[in-house]
């Protein structure tokens, strides 16, 4: 069963990630939205971001901060491999 709330939130998250993506791409990386479930955003870091030692900081202080700022329903962002 598809949760309409998660579907709407997923669309909002995708829009915010599209705004963040150019900054990541400038450094040779990227981010892919995997899923949104109960306020938890699952993303996959790609390219240079995938193996970067600073990826956790990018996730927490970049992607998560912006998502929570733009979409208050976001509880946290978690990476998936």
C-alpha positions, 0 to 999 in steps of 0.5 A: 500500500502506497502512503500518500503522505510519503509520496507527497513528501518524496516529491518535495524532497526530490525538488530540494535535492535538485537544488542541492545537486549542482553544488555536489556535481561541481565537486564530482559527486551527486545524490540519489533519492532512494526513498522517504518513509515516516520522515526519514529520507534515504539517499545514495551518495554517488561519484566522488561523494560516495568514497569521500571521507567528508561525506558524513559531513556533507550529509549532516550539515549540507543535505540534511540541514537544507532538507529540514529547513525546507521541509520540517517533516523531515526527521533525518537523512540516512545514507544507503549503499 
